[in-house]
């Protein structure tokens, strides 16, 4: 666990980073919610602030005065034990509170948190909650990038976010197959550093011999799949995946556009010609599975990925695995509302590993278990293969 002084620095940097991400937006961008899974940027700013007020200031500071009595109702996300909340699909209807109000709310809570951190010697329980709060906000920074891209990428004008964000990092090395011998491996978080509860419970797993690619699948490889009618071959797809691509008329990764018979891709830098060497992204699990079937290969399990990860570079794309999101042996949910953070989502989702170009600094590690429903692809998701 971090020391109190280290945690103060982490808190300050985290709060500042969220606001820097949003500094490139126009006021109108803050309110848009095109689909249920995409939240308005101002809601993220408010929700991450409510977290600190609800779980730290309200609980541990007797003299704390709530900034507004409606903040819990407006900015609670899925914490059923905390109370009533605006339903997720209605976040885009919140023209009020205003963006200016949100920033005043953030300033107030940040100041109160720093006052609390600087003027008290805090025990491990409180420091632990604050550290979770910082990493919770880092998760929302990643969501901010993905949601902003969805908002701007579904604007008919396809406006750019900025010129700074680099999402297509080329894998400038030869493709190789890394052999991992069979054996019993320890899986789960082992170090003293931060981790979420779903990573804990180190356990042994026997893994058969396998070969894993040192490179992610590229755009160029995915074009070959498209041109070979991969989206039209029912034998490559799960039944649910086949229904999904047909019901939604899916025939390419998200943000791909054909212009004068050339593939283009919307990025946070605006619309660009598709780079065939860049790792494919905004791929659903269904598409990753179908591609693997087409190649006569498969996706790695999360245990295989964790065992092999030290042998390859990772971090530019969240990588789909073949593993269902479920509890590790002897997993126990934390007590109270924070127990709702991970445990209750362990059903009908797939595990992703590795982090992406949108993942905040110091927020990923080899044991990190991200999870999404198999049809989702608004995040920076890609994949590598096993044979």
C-alpha positions as CSV (number, residue, x, y, z in Angstrom):
1,X,0.0,0.0,0.0
2,X,1.2,3.5,-0.7
3,X,2.3,5.8,2.0
4,X,0.0,8.7,2.9
5,X,2.3,11.2,1.1
6,X,2.4,9.0,-2.0
7,X,-1.3,8.7,-2.0
8,X,-1.7,12.5,-1.8
9,X,0.4,12.8,-4.9
10,X,-1.6,10.1,-6.7
11,X,-4.8,11.7,-5.8
12,X,-3.7,15.1,-7.1
13,X,-2.4,13.7,-10.3
14,X,-5.5,11.6,-10.9
15,X,-7.9,14.5,-10.4
16,X,-5.9,16.7,-12.7
17,X,-5.6,14.0,-15.4
18,X,-9.4,13.7,-15.7
19,X,-9.8,17.4,-16.3
20,X,-7.0,17.4,-18.9
21,X,-8.7,14.7,-20.9
22,X,-11.8,16.9,-21.0
23,X,-10.0,20.1,-21.7
24,X,-10.2,19.4,-25.5
25,X,-14.0,19.2,-25.5
26,X,-16.5,21.9,-26.3
27,X,-19.2,22.4,-23.8
28,X,-21.8,20.7,-26.0
29,X,-19.6,17.5,-26.1
30,X,-20.0,17.0,-22.4
31,X,-23.7,16.2,-22.5
32,X,-24.1,13.7,-25.3
33,X,-25.1,10.0,-24.7
34,X,-25.6,8.3,-28.1
35,X,-26.1,4.8,-26.6
36,X,-26.6,3.3,-23.2
37,X,-23.0,2.1,-22.8
38,X,-21.6,5.6,-23.5
39,X,-21.9,8.1,-20.6
40,X,-21.7,11.8,-21.1
41,X,-18.2,13.2,-20.2
42,X,-19.6,15.5,-17.5
43,X,-21.3,12.5,-15.8
44,X,-17.9,10.8,-15.5
45,X,-16.4,13.9,-13.9
46,X,-19.3,14.1,-11.5
47,X,-19.4,10.3,-10.7
48,X,-15.7,10.1,-9.8
49,X,-16.2,13.1,-7.6
50,X,-19.3,11.6,-5.9
51,X,-17.3,8.5,-5.2
52,X,-14.8,10.4,-2.9
53,X,-17.6,12.3,-1.2
54,X,-19.8,9.2,-0.7
55,X,-17.1,6.7,0.4
56,X,-14.6,8.9,2.1
57,X,-15.8,12.4,3.2
58,X,-19.3,11.4,4.1
59,X,-18.1,8.3,6.0
60,X,-15.0,9.5,7.8
61,X,-15.4,13.3,8.2
62,X,-18.1,14.1,10.8
63,X,-18.1,17.8,9.9
64,X,-18.3,17.3,6.1
65,X,-21.2,19.3,4.4
66,X,-22.5,17.8,1.2
67,X,-22.0,20.0,-1.8
68,X,-25.6,19.3,-2.9
69,X,-28.2,16.9,-1.6
70,X,-28.9,15.5,-5.1
71,X,-25.3,14.4,-6.0
72,X,-25.8,10.8,-4.9
73,X,-29.0,10.5,-6.9
74,X,-27.4,12.0,-10.0
75,X,-24.0,10.4,-9.9
76,X,-24.4,7.0,-8.3
77,X,-23.8,4.4,-11.0
78,X,-24.6,0.8,-9.9
79,X,-24.2,0.8,-6.1
80,X,-27.7,-0.5,-5.2
81,X,-26.9,-0.5,-1.5
82,X,-26.1,3.3,-1.5
83,X,-29.6,4.4,-2.6
84,X,-31.7,5.6,-5.6
85,X,-30.0,6.8,-8.8
86,X,-30.7,8.2,-12.2
87,X,-31.0,5.2,-14.6
88,X,-28.1,4.7,-16.9
89,X,-30.0,5.4,-20.1
90,X,-31.1,8.8,-18.8
91,X,-27.6,10.3,-18.1
92,X,-27.7,12.1,-21.4
93,X,-30.9,13.9,-20.3
94,X,-29.1,15.7,-17.5
95,X,-28.7,19.2,-19.1
96,X,-28.6,20.2,-15.4
97,X,-26.4,20.3,-13.4
98,X,-24.3,22.3,-15.8
99,X,-20.8,21.7,-16.8
100,X,-19.7,24.7,-14.8
101,X,-21.5,23.3,-11.8
102,X,-19.7,20.0,-12.2
103,X,-16.3,21.6,-12.1
104,X,-17.2,23.6,-9.0
105,X,-18.4,20.3,-7.4
106,X,-15.0,18.7,-8.4
107,X,-13.1,21.7,-6.9
108,X,-15.0,21.5,-3.7
109,X,-14.5,17.8,-3.1
110,X,-10.9,17.8,-4.2
111,X,-10.2,20.6,-1.7
112,X,-12.0,18.8,1.1
113,X,-10.1,15.6,0.3
114,X,-6.7,17.3,0.3
115,X,-7.6,19.0,3.6
116,X,-8.5,15.6,5.1
117,X,-5.4,13.9,3.7
118,X,-3.0,16.6,4.8
119,X,-4.4,17.3,8.3
120,X,-5.0,13.7,9.6
121,X,-2.9,10.6,10.1
122,X,-5.1,8.0,8.4
123,X,-5.3,4.3,9.0
124,X,-4.9,1.6,6.4
125,X,-8.6,1.1,5.9
126,X,-9.2,4.8,4.9
127,X,-6.0,4.9,2.8
128,X,-7.2,1.8,1.0
129,X,-10.5,3.3,0.2
130,X,-8.9,6.4,-1.2
131,X,-6.5,4.4,-3.3
132,X,-9.4,2.4,-4.7
133,X,-11.0,5.8,-5.5
134,X,-8.0,6.9,-7.4
135,X,-7.9,3.8,-9.5
136,X,-11.6,3.9,-9.9
137,X,-11.2,7.4,-11.4
138,X,-8.4,6.1,-13.7
139,X,-10.8,3.5,-15.0
140,X,-13.2,6.3,-15.8
141,X,-10.4,8.2,-17.6
142,X,-10.2,5.2,-19.9
143,X,-13.9,5.3,-20.3
144,X,-13.7,9.0,-21.1
145,X,-11.4,8.4,-24.0
146,X,-13.6,5.6,-25.4
147,X,-16.9,7.5,-24.8
148,X,-15.5,10.7,-26.3
149,X,-14.4,8.7,-29.4
150,X,-17.9,7.2,-29.7
151,X,-19.5,10.6,-29.3
152,X,-17.3,12.3,-31.9
153,X,-17.0,9.3,-34.1
154,X,-20.8,9.1,-34.5
155,X,-21.1,12.8,-35.2
156,X,-21.7,13.1,-39.0
157,X,-18.8,15.6,-39.3
158,X,-16.4,13.2,-37.6
159,X,-14.6,15.9,-35.7
160,X,-11.1,15.3,-34.2
161,X,-10.6,15.2,-30.5
162,X,-7.0,16.5,-30.7
163,X,-3.7,15.8,-32.4
164,X,-1.9,14.5,-29.4
165,X,-3.6,11.1,-28.7
166,X,-1.7,8.3,-30.4
167,X,-3.9,5.2,-30.7
168,X,-2.2,3.2,-33.5
169,X,1.2,2.1,-32.2
170,X,2.9,0.0,-34.9
171,X,4.4,-3.4,-33.8
172,X,7.7,-2.9,-35.6
173,X,9.1,-6.4,-35.1
174,X,8.8,-9.8,-36.8
175,X,5.9,-12.1,-35.9
176,X,7.0,-15.1,-33.9
177,X,5.3,-18.0,-32.0
178,X,6.4,-18.2,-28.4
179,X,6.3,-21.7,-27.0
180,X,5.1,-22.1,-23.4
181,X,5.8,-25.6,-22.0
182,X,3.2,-27.4,-20.0
183,X,3.3,-27.1,-16.3
184,X,1.6,-25.8,-13.1
185,X,1.6,-22.0,-12.9
186,X,0.6,-19.6,-10.2
187,X,-2.2,-17.2,-11.3
188,X,-3.3,-14.1,-9.5
189,X,-1.9,-10.9,-7.9
190,X,1.2,-11.7,-5.7
191,X,2.9,-8.3,-5.0
192,X,2.3,-5.6,-2.4
193,X,1.2,-3.2,-5.1
194,X,-2.4,-2.2,-5.7
195,X,-4.9,-4.7,-7.2
196,X,-8.6,-5.2,-7.3
197,X,-10.4,-7.9,-5.3
198,X,-11.1,-9.9,-8.5
199,X,-7.3,-10.5,-9.0
200,X,-6.7,-11.8,-5.5
201,X,-6.6,-15.4,-4.4
202,X,-3.3,-16.7,-5.9
203,X,-4.0,-20.3,-7.1
204,X,-2.3,-22.9,-9.2
205,X,-3.4,-23.8,-12.7
206,X,-2.1,-26.6,-14.8
207,X,-1.7,-25.4,-18.4
208,X,-1.0,-27.6,-21.5
209,X,1.8,-26.7,-23.9
210,X,0.8,-23.9,-26.3
211,X,2.3,-21.4,-28.7
212,X,1.2,-17.8,-28.5
213,X,1.9,-15.0,-31.0
214,X,4.2,-12.1,-30.0
215,X,2.1,-9.8,-32.1
216,X,-1.5,-8.6,-32.0
217,X,-3.6,-9.2,-35.1
218,X,-3.3,-6.2,-37.5
219,X,-5.7,-4.2,-39.6
220,X,-4.1,-5.7,-42.7
221,X,-4.8,-9.3,-41.5
222,X,-8.3,-8.3,-40.6
223,X,-8.9,-7.0,-44.1
224,X,-7.9,-10.4,-45.4
225,X,-10.7,-11.9,-43.2
226,X,-13.2,-9.5,-44.6
227,X,-12.2,-10.1,-48.2
228,X,-12.5,-13.8,-47.7
229,X,-16.1,-13.3,-46.7
230,X,-15.4,-14.0,-43.0
231,X,-18.5,-12.0,-42.0
232,X,-20.6,-14.1,-44.3
233,X,-19.5,-17.6,-43.3
234,X,-21.9,-18.9,-40.6
235,X,-19.5,-21.8,-39.7
236,X,-17.0,-19.4,-38.2
237,X,-19.4,-17.8,-35.7
238,X,-21.0,-18.6,-32.4
239,X,-24.8,-18.6,-32.8
240,X,-25.1,-15.4,-30.8
241,X,-22.4,-13.8,-32.7
242,X,-24.0,-14.7,-36.0
243,X,-27.3,-13.2,-34.8
244,X,-25.5,-10.1,-33.6
245,X,-23.7,-9.3,-36.9
246,X,-26.8,-9.9,-38.9
247,X,-29.2,-8.0,-36.7
248,X,-26.8,-5.0,-36.5
249,X,-25.5,-5.3,-40.1
250,X,-21.9,-5.6,-38.9
251,X,-19.4,-6.2,-41.7
252,X,-16.2,-4.6,-40.4
253,X,-14.7,-3.3,-37.1
254,X,-16.1,-0.2,-35.5
255,X,-15.0,3.1,-36.9
256,X,-14.0,1.7,-40.3
257,X,-15.4,3.5,-43.4
258,X,-14.9,2.8,-47.1
259,X,-14.3,5.9,-49.1
260,X,-13.7,5.5,-52.9
261,X,-13.0,1.8,-52.4
262,X,-10.3,2.5,-49.7
263,X,-10.6,1.7,-46.0
264,X,-10.5,4.6,-43.6
265,X,-10.6,4.7,-39.8
266,X,-12.0,7.3,-37.5
267,X,-9.4,8.0,-34.8
268,X,-9.3,10.6,-32.1
269,X,-7.1,12.5,-34.5
270,X,-10.0,12.5,-37.0
271,X,-10.7,10.4,-40.1
272,X,-7.5,8.8,-41.5
273,X,-6.6,6.2,-44.1
274,X,-6.5,2.8,-42.4
275,X,-2.9,1.7,-41.6
276,X,-2.7,-2.0,-42.4
277,X,0.3,-2.4,-40.0
278,X,-1.6,-1.0,-36.9
279,X,-3.1,-3.5,-34.4
280,X,-6.8,-4.0,-35.1
281,X,-9.0,-2.3,-32.5
282,X,-12.7,-1.9,-31.6
283,X,-13.2,-5.6,-32.2
284,X,-15.8,-7.6,-30.3
285,X,-15.2,-11.0,-28.8
286,X,-17.5,-12.5,-31.4
287,X,-15.3,-11.1,-34.2
288,X,-12.1,-12.1,-32.5
289,X,-13.4,-15.7,-32.1
290,X,-14.6,-15.8,-35.7
291,X,-11.2,-14.6,-37.0
292,X,-9.4,-17.2,-34.9
293,X,-11.7,-19.9,-36.3
294,X,-10.9,-18.7,-39.9
295,X,-7.2,-19.0,-39.1
296,X,-7.6,-22.4,-37.6
297,X,-6.4,-21.2,-34.2
298,X,-8.0,-19.8,-31.0
299,X,-7.8,-17.1,-28.4
300,X,-5.7,-17.6,-25.3
301,X,-7.3,-18.3,-22.0
302,X,-6.6,-15.7,-19.3
303,X,-4.3,-18.1,-17.5
304,X,-2.3,-18.7,-20.7
305,X,-2.1,-15.0,-21.3
306,X,-0.9,-14.3,-17.7
307,X,1.7,-17.1,-17.9
308,X,3.1,-15.9,-21.3
309,X,2.8,-12.1,-21.0
310,X,6.5,-11.6,-19.9
311,X,7.6,-12.9,-23.3
312,X,5.8,-10.2,-25.4
313,X,5.0,-6.5,-25.4
314,X,1.4,-5.7,-24.4
315,X,-0.5,-2.6,-23.5
316,X,-1.7,-1.0,-26.7
317,X,-5.0,-3.0,-26.9
318,X,-7.2,-4.7,-24.4
319,X,-6.9,-8.3,-25.5
320,X,-9.9,-10.7,-25.6
321,X,-9.4,-14.0,-24.0
322,X,-11.4,-17.2,-24.2
323,X,-12.1,-17.1,-20.5
324,X,-15.4,-16.4,-18.9
325,X,-15.3,-13.7,-16.1
326,X,-15.7,-15.7,-13.0
327,X,-14.4,-15.7,-9.4
328,X,-11.0,-17.2,-8.6
329,X,-11.0,-20.0,-6.0
330,X,-11.7,-18.7,-2.5
331,X,-12.7,-15.3,-3.8
332,X,-14.6,-13.2,-1.3
333,X,-16.4,-10.0,-1.9
334,X,-15.4,-7.0,0.3
335,X,-18.0,-6.0,2.9
336,X,-20.3,-3.1,2.2
337,X,-21.0,-1.1,-0.9
338,X,-17.5,-1.5,-2.3
339,X,-18.3,-5.2,-2.5
340,X,-20.5,-4.3,-5.5
341,X,-17.4,-3.1,-7.5
342,X,-16.5,-6.4,-9.2
343,X,-18.2,-9.5,-7.8
344,X,-21.8,-8.9,-9.0
345,X,-20.6,-8.7,-12.6
346,X,-19.1,-12.2,-12.7
347,X,-21.6,-13.6,-15.2
348,X,-22.0,-13.5,-19.0
349,X,-18.9,-11.6,-19.7
350,X,-15.4,-12.3,-21.1
351,X,-12.1,-11.4,-19.6
352,X,-9.7,-9.0,-21.3
353,X,-6.1,-8.6,-20.4
354,X,-3.2,-6.1,-20.9
355,X,-4.5,-2.5,-21.0
356,X,-4.7,-0.2,-24.0
357,X,-3.5,3.2,-25.3
358,X,-6.4,4.7,-23.3
359,X,-5.4,3.1,-20.0
360,X,-4.1,5.6,-17.5
361,X,-0.5,5.5,-16.4
362,X,0.3,3.1,-13.5
363,X,-3.1,1.5,-13.8
364,X,-2.3,-1.8,-15.4
365,X,-0.4,-4.9,-14.5
366,X,-0.1,-8.6,-15.6
367,X,-2.9,-9.7,-13.3
368,X,-5.4,-7.0,-14.2
369,X,-8.8,-8.6,-15.2
370,X,-10.9,-6.4,-17.3
371,X,-14.3,-7.7,-18.5
372,X,-16.9,-6.9,-21.1
373,X,-19.9,-8.4,-22.7
374,X,-18.9,-10.2,-25.9
375,X,-20.6,-7.8,-28.3
376,X,-19.1,-4.7,-26.9
377,X,-16.4,-2.9,-29.0
378,X,-16.4,0.7,-28.1
379,X,-13.3,0.2,-26.0
380,X,-9.8,-0.1,-27.5
381,X,-10.0,-3.9,-27.8
382,X,-7.9,-6.3,-30.0
383,X,-6.5,-9.8,-29.8
384,X,-3.6,-12.2,-30.3
385,X,-3.8,-15.8,-31.3
386,X,-2.7,-19.2,-29.9
387,X,-2.0,-22.4,-31.8
